[in-house]
Amino acid sequence: MTLVALLCNATPAWGQEVTASITGTVLDPSGAAVAGATVTARSVERGLTYTAVTNESGIYRIAQLPVGSYELKVEKSGFASAAFPAFVLTLNQVARIDVGMKVGQVTQTVEVTGAAPVLKTEATQVDTIINSATNDNLPLASRNYVQLTLLAPGAVSTDPSSFNNGNNTGGYGGRPLINGNREQANYFLLDGMDNNQVSDNLLGYTPAPDAIQEFNLITNNASAEFGNFMGGIVNATIKSGTNSYHGDVWEFFRNDKLNANSWSNNFNTKAGVWD
């Protein structure tokens, strides 16, 4: 009986977010709040829809959205529907989109052509987003995505060669020094799960750069859902399926025979002559 009571009274514990959110206020032409309006976000890549209803203050929030492109539509009886073209949500982003409704039939649609919000007004954290295009296109000699953390302001390394092939479970793997803190002060997350080793706080698992949708390096003012860090938080998410067939085939091959000729080789051999 005691076990049953504990289970019934248990509250869910939410992990660190690896998604995005949309929030805002819906108002009528006079500036009054519109309660009971249906707000629908549609994922362009997946075709999935997510809905919310405004409260008595006209406020809505659609949470836990996978990163990607979304279209937004707001509907309420007595008002023309408002539609927003596709905009991109990034990891941990809280996008604010306020909607001004116009009187009309709900079958009428007003296309909102204003630019999607780019300023962060709902969060104070300082972060840098590294998306899949950057992961794929920048040359990574060791195919270790942690190297890309050095693109963020405040992230440096005293030993760049320590960013090895990513086999952090088999040996030492370098991590950035963020805001003057030691590399052991960072916190790595993968799809919301703790991705740190107990020993020396090393990175636990290093996915191939091709598999990463994007990662967010938070260097200051992280929200309360995060913890266990003094330097930075590297929050990565893996790519998920969409309506389009896609994939990667690759092989990582390194051999000194493929190295370019160097000036020092001219001491012993003629330029362009190899063993």
SEVO-270977 format. One line per 8 residues: number of its first residue (from 1); their letters; for each residue x, y, z of N, C-alpha, C. Coordinates in steps of 0.2 Angstrom, whole numbers, plus 5000, padded with zeros to 4 digits. Example, Ala and Ser with C-alpha at 12.3 -4.5 7.8 and 13.67 -1.06 7.14 Angstrom:
# SEVO-270977
1> AS> 5066:4972:5039:5062:4978:5039:5066:4984:5039  5064:4989:5035:5068:4995:5036:5064:5000:5039 $
# end
This chain:
# SEVO-270977
1> MTLVALLC> 5004:4994:5000:5000:5000:5000:5004:5006:5000  5010:5006:5004:5014:5012:5004:5017:5013:4997  5019:5008:4994:5022:5009:4987:5017:5012:4982  5011:5010:4982:5006:5012:4978:5004:5020:4980  5004:5021:4986:5003:5028:4988:5009:5033:4985  5015:5030:4986:5021:5034:4983:5020:5035:4976  5018:5030:4972:5018:5030:4965:5012:5035:4963  5007:5035:4966:5001:5039:4965:5003:5047:4966 $
9> NATPAWGQ> 5007:5048:4971:5009:5055:4973:5015:5058:4969  5018:5053:4965:5024:5055:4962:5023:5060:4957  5027:5065:4956:5027:5070:4951:5032:5069:4946  5031:5070:4939:5036:5069:4934:5042:5074:4935  5048:5071:4933:5054:5075:4934:5056:5076:4926  5056:5082:4924:5058:5084:4917:5065:5085:4917  5068:5082:4911:5075:5083:4910:5076:5090:4907  5083:5091:4905:5085:5097:4901:5081:5097:4894 $
17> EVTASITG> 5079:5103:4892:5075:5103:4886:5080:5102:4880  5078:5098:4875:5082:5098:4869:5077:5100:4863  5073:5104:4865:5067:5106:4860:5067:5114:4860  5062:5117:4857:5061:5124:4857:5053:5125:4858  5051:5131:4859:5045:5133:4861:5043:5140:4857  5036:5140:4857:5033:5146:4854:5028:5149:4859  5029:5156:4860:5024:5159:4865:5022:5166:4862  5017:5169:4865:5015:5175:4862:5008:5177:4865 $
25> TVLDPSGA> 5005:5183:4863:4999:5185:4865:4994:5186:4859  4988:5185:4859:4983:5186:4853:4979:5191:4856  4978:5197:4851:4974:5203:4853:4970:5204:4847  4964:5207:4849:4959:5210:4844:4961:5217:4841  4957:5220:4837:4959:5226:4834:4960:5232:4839  4956:5231:4845:4956:5236:4850:4961:5235:4855  4965:5230:4854:4970:5228:4859:4968:5224:4865  4962:5221:4865:4960:5217:4870:4962:5210:4869 $
33> AVAGATVT> 4963:5206:4874:4965:5199:4874:4960:5195:4870  4962:5190:4866:4957:5186:4863:4958:5179:4866  4953:5177:4870:4953:5170:4874:4950:5165:4870  4953:5159:4870:4950:5153:4867:4952:5153:4859  4957:5156:4857:4959:5156:4850:4964:5150:4850  4963:5146:4844:4967:5140:4843:4973:5142:4839  4979:5140:4842:4985:5142:4839:4988:5135:4837  4990:5134:4830:4993:5128:4827:5000:5129:4824 $
41> ARSVERGL> 5004:5126:4826:5011:5126:4823:5012:5119:4819  5014:5120:4813:5015:5114:4809:5022:5114:4807  5025:5108:4808:5032:5106:4806:5032:5105:4798  5036:5110:4795:5037:5109:4788:5040:5103:4786  5045:5100:4790:5049:5094:4788:5045:5088:4789  5041:5088:4794:5038:5082:4797:5031:5082:4795  5027:5087:4794:5020:5088:4793:5016:5087:4799  5019:5087:4805:5016:5086:4812:5013:5093:4814 $
49> TYTAVTNE> 5008:5093:4817:5005:5099:4820:5005:5099:4828  5005:5104:4831:5005:5105:4838:5001:5111:4839  4996:5110:4844:4991:5115:4845:4991:5118:4852  4988:5124:4853:4987:5127:4860:4981:5131:4860  4978:5133:4865:4973:5137:4866:4975:5143:4870  4973:5149:4868:4975:5155:4872:4970:5155:4879  4973:5158:4884:4970:5158:4890:4966:5165:4891  4963:5167:4896:4959:5173:4897:4963:5179:4896 $
57> SGIYRIAQ> 4970:5179:4896:4974:5184:4895:4976:5185:4888  4974:5180:4884:4976:5179:4877:4983:5176:4876  4986:5173:4881:4993:5171:4880:4992:5163:4878  4997:5161:4874:4997:5154:4872:5005:5152:4873  5006:5146:4873:5013:5143:4873:5012:5136:4870  5017:5135:4865:5017:5128:4862:5024:5126:4864  5025:5121:4868:5032:5119:4871:5034:5112:4868  5040:5110:4869:5043:5104:4867:5042:5103:4859 $
65> LPVGSYEL> 5044:5108:4855:5044:5107:4848:5051:5105:4846  5052:5100:4842:5058:5098:4839:5061:5104:4834  5067:5105:4835:5070:5110:4831:5069:5109:4823  5068:5115:4820:5066:5114:4813:5062:5120:4810  5059:5120:4805:5055:5125:4802:5048:5124:4803  5044:5130:4805:5037:5129:4807:5033:5135:4804  5027:5133:4802:5022:5138:4800:5017:5139:4806  5014:5145:4807:5010:5146:4813:5003:5149:4810 $
73> KVEKSGFA> 4998:5146:4813:4991:5148:4811:4987:5149:4817  4983:5155:4817:4979:5157:4823:4971:5157:4821  4967:5154:4824:4960:5154:4822:4955:5155:4828  4950:5159:4827:4945:5161:4832:4939:5163:4828  4933:5160:4831:4927:5162:4828:4925:5170:4828  4923:5173:4823:4922:5180:4822:4928:5184:4820  4934:5180:4819:4940:5184:4817:4943:5180:4811  4946:5184:4806:4949:5180:4801:4955:5177:4803 $
81> SAAFPAFV> 4957:5171:4800:4963:5167:4803:4969:5171:4801  4974:5171:4805:4981:5174:4804:4986:5168:4803  4990:5169:4797:4994:5164:4796:5001:5167:4795  5006:5163:4798:5013:5166:4798:5017:5161:4793  5021:5163:4789:5025:5159:4784:5031:5155:4788  5034:5151:4785:5039:5146:4789:5044:5150:4792  5046:5149:4798:5052:5152:4802:5055:5146:4805  5062:5147:4807:5066:5142:4810:5066:5142:4817 $
89> LTLNQVAR> 5065:5137:4821:5066:5136:4828:5073:5133:4829  5077:5135:4834:5083:5132:4836:5083:5129:4843  5088:5126:4844:5088:5122:4851:5088:5127:4857  5083:5125:4861:5082:5129:4868:5079:5136:4866  5077:5137:4860:5074:5144:4859:5067:5145:4861  5065:5150:4864:5058:5152:4865:5057:5158:4861  5053:5157:4855:5051:5162:4850:5045:5165:4852  5045:5172:4852:5039:5175:4854:5036:5178:4848 $
97> IDVGMKVG> 5029:5176:4847:5026:5178:4841:5019:5181:4843  5018:5188:4844:5012:5191:4845:5007:5191:4839  5001:5190:4840:4996:5190:4834:4991:5195:4835  4990:5200:4830:4984:5204:4830:4979:5202:4825  4973:5200:4828:4968:5197:4824:4964:5203:4821  4961:5201:4815:4956:5206:4812:4949:5203:4811  4944:5207:4812:4937:5205:4812:4936:5202:4805  4932:5196:4805:4931:5193:4798:4928:5186:4799 $
105> QVTQTVEV> 4927:5183:4794:4926:5176:4794:4932:5171:4795  4931:5166:4799:4936:5162:4801:4939:5158:4794  4935:5158:4789:4937:5155:4783:4942:5160:4779  4942:5166:4781:4947:5171:4778:4953:5170:4781  4959:5171:4777:4965:5170:4780:4970:5176:4779  4972:5179:4784:4977:5185:4783:4984:5183:4784  4988:5184:4778:4995:5182:4778:4999:5187:4782  5003:5185:4787:5007:5190:4790:5014:5189:4787 $
113> TGAAPVLK> 5016:5195:4784:5022:5195:4781:5028:5197:4785  5027:5199:4791:5032:5202:4795:5038:5197:4796  5044:5199:4798:5049:5194:4799:5048:5191:4805  5051:5184:4805:5050:5180:4811:5055:5183:4817  5053:5182:4823:5057:5185:4829:5064:5183:4829  5069:5187:4830:5076:5185:4830:5079:5187:4837  5076:5192:4840:5079:5194:4847:5076:5189:4852  5080:5187:4857:5078:5183:4863:5075:5188:4868 $
121> TEATQVDT> 5068:5188:4869:5065:5192:4874:5062:5187:4879  5063:5181:4879:5060:5176:4884:5065:5173:4888  5071:5174:4886:5077:5170:4890:5083:5175:4890  5087:5174:4895:5093:5178:4896:5099:5175:4895  5099:5168:4893:5105:5165:4893:5109:5167:4887  5116:5166:4887:5121:5168:4882:5123:5161:4879  5121:5161:4872:5123:5154:4869:5125:5155:4862  5128:5150:4859:5130:5150:4852:5127:5143:4849 $
129> IINSATND> 5123:5144:4844:5120:5138:4840:5125:5136:4835  5127:5130:4835:5130:5127:4829:5126:5122:4826  5123:5123:4820:5118:5119:4816:5122:5114:4812  5117:5110:4809:5120:5104:4805:5124:5106:4799  5122:5112:4796:5126:5114:4790:5133:5115:4792  5134:5118:4798:5141:5120:4800:5145:5113:4802  5141:5109:4805:5144:5102:4807:5146:5098:4801  5142:5099:4795:5144:5095:4789:5149:5098:4785 $
137> NLPLASRN> 5149:5105:4785:5153:5109:4780:5160:5111:4783  5161:5112:4789:5168:5114:4792:5172:5108:4792  5178:5108:4790:5183:5102:4790:5185:5101:4797  5184:5095:4800:5186:5093:4806:5191:5087:4805  5197:5088:4807:5202:5083:4806:5201:5077:4810  5198:5077:4815:5197:5071:4820:5189:5069:4820  5185:5073:4816:5178:5072:4816:5175:5072:4823  5178:5076:4827:5175:5077:4834:5172:5084:4835 $
145> YVQLTLLA> 5165:5083:4835:5161:5090:4835:5163:5094:4841  5166:5092:4846:5168:5096:4852:5173:5102:4849  5176:5101:4844:5181:5106:4841:5177:5112:4839  5171:5111:4837:5167:5117:4835:5165:5122:4841  5166:5119:4847:5164:5124:4853:5169:5130:4853  5175:5129:4850:5180:5134:4850:5177:5140:4845  5172:5139:4842:5169:5145:4838:5165:5150:4842  5164:5148:4848:5159:5152:4852:5164:5157:4856 $
153> PGAVSTDP> 5161:5163:4857:5165:5168:4861:5166:5165:4868  5172:5166:4871:5174:5164:4878:5176:5157:4878  5177:5153:4873:5179:5146:4873:5186:5146:4869  5191:5144:4873:5198:5143:4870:5200:5136:4872  5206:5135:4870:5210:5129:4872:5217:5130:4872  5221:5128:4877:5228:5128:4877:5232:5123:4874  5228:5118:4872:5231:5112:4868:5226:5109:4863  5225:5113:4857:5221:5111:4852:5222:5103:4849 $
161> SSFNNGNN> 5228:5101:4850:5229:5094:4848:5226:5089:4852  5223:5091:4858:5220:5086:4862:5213:5084:4860  5210:5088:4855:5204:5087:4852:5205:5081:4847  5205:5075:4850:5207:5069:4846:5201:5066:4842  5201:5060:4841:5196:5057:4836:5189:5056:4840  5189:5059:4846:5182:5058:4849:5181:5052:4853  5186:5047:4854:5186:5041:4858:5188:5043:4865  5183:5047:4868:5185:5050:4875:5184:5044:4880 $
169> TGGYGGRP> 5181:5039:4878:5180:5033:4883:5186:5029:4883  5191:5029:4878:5197:5025:4877:5203:5029:4879  5202:5036:4880:5208:5040:4882:5206:5047:4883  5211:5051:4884:5210:5058:4885:5207:5062:4879  5202:5066:4880:5199:5070:4875:5198:5077:4877  5201:5081:4873:5201:5088:4875:5194:5091:4875  5193:5096:4879:5187:5100:4880:5189:5108:4880  5184:5112:4879:5186:5119:4879:5186:5122:4886 $
177> LINGNREQ> 5190:5127:4887:5191:5131:4893:5186:5137:4892  5181:5137:4896:5175:5142:4894:5175:5147:4900  5176:5154:4898:5175:5159:4903:5181:5158:4908  5186:5156:4907:5192:5155:4911:5192:5149:4916  5187:5145:4915:5186:5139:4919:5190:5133:4917  5191:5128:4921:5195:5122:4919:5190:5118:4914  5193:5114:4910:5189:5110:4906:5184:5105:4909  5186:5103:4915:5182:5098:4919:5175:5102:4922 $
185> ANYFLLDG> 5175:5109:4921:5169:5112:4923:5163:5113:4918  5164:5109:4912:5159:5109:4907:5154:5103:4909  5148:5104:4905:5143:5099:4906:5140:5097:4899  5141:5091:4897:5138:5089:4891:5132:5085:4891  5127:5087:4887:5121:5084:4886:5120:5081:4879  5116:5075:4878:5115:5072:4872:5107:5070:4872  5103:5074:4868:5096:5073:4868:5093:5073:4875  5096:5077:4879:5093:5078:4886:5096:5074:4891 $
193> MDNNQVSD> 5100:5069:4890:5103:5065:4894:5110:5067:4896  5112:5065:4902:5119:5067:4905:5124:5063:4900  5129:5066:4897:5134:5063:4893:5141:5064:4896  5142:5064:4902:5148:5065:4905:5150:5058:4909  5157:5057:4909:5160:5051:4912:5161:5054:4920  5161:5049:4924:5162:5050:4931:5169:5052:4932  5174:5049:4928:5181:5050:4929:5183:5057:4925  5185:5062:4929:5188:5068:4926:5182:5072:4922 $
201> NLLGYTPA> 5176:5070:4923:5171:5073:4919:5172:5073:4912  5175:5068:4909:5176:5067:4902:5169:5066:4898  5169:5068:4892:5164:5067:4888:5162:5060:4887  5156:5057:4888:5154:5050:4887:5154:5047:4880  5150:5050:4876:5149:5047:4869:5150:5053:4864  5153:5052:4859:5154:5057:4854:5151:5055:4847  5145:5057:4846:5142:5055:4839:5146:5058:4833  5145:5055:4828:5148:5058:4821:5145:5064:4820 $
209> PDAIQEFN> 5148:5069:4817:5145:5076:4816:5139:5075:4811  5139:5070:4807:5134:5070:4802:5127:5068:4806  5128:5065:4812:5122:5063:4815:5119:5069:4819  5122:5074:4820:5120:5079:4825:5116:5084:4821  5110:5086:4824:5105:5091:4821:5108:5098:4822  5110:5099:4828:5113:5105:4830:5115:5104:4838  5119:5109:4840:5121:5109:4847:5121:5116:4849  5119:5117:4856:5119:5124:4858:5124:5124:4864 $
217> LITNNASA> 5129:5129:4863:5134:5130:4869:5132:5136:4873  5130:5135:4879:5127:5140:4884:5133:5142:4888  5135:5148:4888:5141:5150:4892:5139:5155:4898  5133:5157:4898:5131:5161:4904:5123:5162:4905  5121:5163:4911:5114:5164:4913:5110:5158:4910  5112:5152:4911:5108:5146:4910:5101:5146:4914  5096:5143:4911:5090:5143:4915:5090:5138:4920  5085:5138:4925:5085:5133:4931:5085:5126:4929 $
225> EFGNFMGG> 5083:5124:4923:5083:5117:4921:5090:5114:4921  5095:5118:4920:5102:5116:4919:5106:5117:4926  5111:5113:4926:5115:5113:4932:5121:5109:4931  5125:5108:4937:5131:5104:4936:5137:5107:4932  5137:5114:4932:5142:5117:4927:5145:5123:4930  5151:5125:4928:5153:5132:4930:5156:5135:4924  5158:5131:4919:5161:5134:4912:5155:5134:4907  5153:5129:4904:5148:5130:4899:5144:5123:4898 $
233> IVNATIKS> 5138:5124:4895:5134:5118:4894:5134:5117:4886  5136:5111:4884:5136:5109:4877:5130:5104:4876  5124:5107:4874:5118:5103:4873:5117:5101:4866  5118:5095:4864:5117:5092:4857:5111:5088:4857  5108:5088:4850:5102:5084:4849:5104:5080:4842  5102:5074:4842:5103:5070:4836:5097:5071:4831  5099:5070:4824:5094:5071:4819:5088:5066:4820  5082:5069:4818:5076:5064:4818:5073:5063:4811 $
241> GTNSYHGD> 5069:5059:4810:5066:5058:4804:5061:5063:4802  5061:5064:4795:5057:5069:4792:5053:5065:4786  5049:5069:4783:5045:5066:4777:5049:5065:4771  5056:5068:4771:5060:5067:4765:5065:5062:4767  5066:5058:4762:5071:5052:4762:5078:5056:4762  5082:5054:4767:5089:5057:4767:5094:5053:4771  5100:5053:4770:5105:5049:4774:5112:5051:4772  5117:5048:4775:5124:5049:4774:5128:5043:4773 $
249> VWEFFRND> 5132:5042:4768:5137:5037:4768:5144:5040:4768  5148:5038:4773:5155:5041:4773:5160:5036:4776  5166:5037:4775:5172:5033:4778:5177:5038:4780  5179:5037:4786:5185:5041:4789:5191:5038:4788  5196:5040:4784:5202:5037:4782:5208:5042:4782  5213:5040:4786:5219:5044:4787:5225:5040:4786  5230:5043:4782:5236:5039:4781:5241:5044:4779  5247:5043:4781:5252:5048:4780:5254:5048:4773 $
257> KLNANSWS> 5253:5043:4769:5254:5043:4761:5250:5048:4758  5244:5051:4761:5240:5056:4758:5242:5063:4760  5247:5063:4764:5249:5070:4766:5252:5074:4761  5251:5081:4761:5253:5085:4756:5261:5086:4757  5265:5087:4752:5272:5088:4752:5273:5095:4756  5279:5095:4760:5280:5100:4764:5287:5103:4763  5288:5109:4765:5295:5112:4763:5301:5108:4766  5300:5106:4772:5306:5102:4775:5308:5096:4771 $
265> NNFNTKAG> 5303:5093:4767:5305:5087:4763:5310:5088:4758  5311:5095:4756:5316:5096:4751:5323:5095:4753  5324:5095:4760:5331:5094:4762:5334:5087:4760  5329:5082:4760:5332:5075:4759:5330:5072:4752  5324:5075:4749:5321:5072:4743:5319:5078:4738  5319:5076:4732:5316:5081:4728:5309:5082:4729  5307:5089:4727:5300:5090:4728:5295:5086:4724  5290:5083:4727:5285:5079:4724:5288:5071:4723 $
273> VWD> 5294:5070:4726:5296:5063:4726:5294:5060:4732  5291:5054:4732:5289:5051:4738:5292:5043:4738  5292:5041:4744:5294:5034:4745:5289:5029:4743 $
# end
